[in-house]
């Protein structure tokens, strides 16, 4: 029978000792549920201030816990802000920022690679002609597709040269007296 009474008393003590976030007031209690501090009965002004601060902190904790666990409300607020920002943008076809530049650079690299390969093949043919006299002075036939490729390459090199000249003219470090 004593066991049942002590367990009920322990449950009551546990309810009194309920812990919360932040600093907790750790008072020691005995078996009867009384505190071991005898000096607590003589209340001083300091204790009153501490109790008032404790009440204020408890209220702040309760408010904070209500806001902290309001995930859905916060999410809805941020989504509302994002939707307002997106409402001002036109709903046209979205284009990639960098893809056009990447494709242009890839095309330029392929073109440069082809030109380097053609120069290498031309050198090898010249060496072969020098080594074998039977190839000297022979007529060379070119297909229409290769002629078209040569014309495109010539056009490409002209455009690259024009772009390089424009870049040199517009170069800020070489300009005189503009500003």
WOUR-V911394 format. One record per residue. D_FIRST is the distance of its C-alpha to the first C-alpha in Angstrom with 1 decimal. Layout:
d_first=D_FIRST
d_first=D_FIRST
//
This chain:
d_first=0.0
d_first=3.8
d_first=5.3
d_first=5.4
d_first=6.6
d_first=8.9
d_first=10.2
d_first=11.2
d_first=12.7
d_first=14.5
d_first=15.9
d_first=17.3
d_first=18.8
d_first=20.4
d_first=22.0
d_first=23.5
d_first=24.8
d_first=26.7
d_first=29.7
d_first=33.2
d_first=36.6
d_first=38.6
d_first=37.4
d_first=33.8
d_first=32.6
d_first=30.3
d_first=28.4
d_first=25.7
d_first=22.4
d_first=19.9
d_first=16.1
d_first=16.5
d_first=18.9
d_first=22.0
d_first=25.1
d_first=26.3
d_first=29.9
d_first=30.8
d_first=34.3
d_first=33.3
d_first=33.6
d_first=37.3
d_first=38.6
d_first=41.9
d_first=44.4
d_first=43.6
d_first=40.0
d_first=41.2
d_first=43.6
d_first=41.0
d_first=38.6
d_first=41.6
d_first=42.5
d_first=39.0
d_first=39.1
d_first=42.6
d_first=41.4
d_first=38.5
d_first=41.0
d_first=43.4
d_first=40.7
d_first=39.9
d_first=43.6
d_first=44.2
d_first=41.5
d_first=43.0
d_first=46.4
d_first=45.4
d_first=43.8
d_first=46.8
d_first=48.6
d_first=50.4
d_first=51.8
d_first=53.1
d_first=54.6
d_first=56.3
d_first=57.8
d_first=59.3
d_first=60.6
d_first=62.3
d_first=64.0
d_first=65.2
d_first=66.5
d_first=68.4
d_first=70.0
d_first=71.0
d_first=72.4
d_first=75.3
d_first=76.3
d_first=78.7
d_first=77.3
d_first=80.1
d_first=80.2
d_first=78.1
d_first=80.1
d_first=79.1
d_first=79.9
d_first=80.9
d_first=81.9
d_first=85.5
d_first=86.0
d_first=84.4
d_first=86.7
d_first=89.8
d_first=89.0
d_first=88.4
d_first=91.8
d_first=93.5
d_first=92.0
d_first=93.2
d_first=96.6
d_first=96.8
d_first=95.7
d_first=98.4
d_first=101.0
d_first=100.1
d_first=100.3
d_first=103.7
d_first=105.1
d_first=103.9
d_first=105.6
d_first=108.8
d_first=108.9
d_first=108.4
d_first=111.3
d_first=113.5
d_first=112.8
d_first=113.5
d_first=116.8
d_first=117.9
d_first=117.1
d_first=118.7
d_first=122.1
d_first=122.1
d_first=119.6
d_first=121.6
d_first=123.4
d_first=121.8
d_first=121.0
d_first=117.3
d_first=116.0
d_first=113.2
d_first=111.3
d_first=110.9
d_first=107.1
d_first=107.6
d_first=110.1
d_first=107.5
d_first=104.9
d_first=107.4
d_first=108.2
d_first=104.5
d_first=104.0
d_first=107.0
d_first=105.7
d_first=102.3
d_first=103.8
d_first=105.9
d_first=102.8
d_first=100.9
d_first=103.9
d_first=104.2
d_first=100.5
d_first=100.9
d_first=103.9
d_first=102.1
d_first=99.1
d_first=101.6
d_first=103.3
d_first=100.0
d_first=98.6
d_first=97.6
d_first=98.2
d_first=101.9
d_first=102.7
d_first=105.0
d_first=104.9
d_first=102.7
d_first=100.3
//
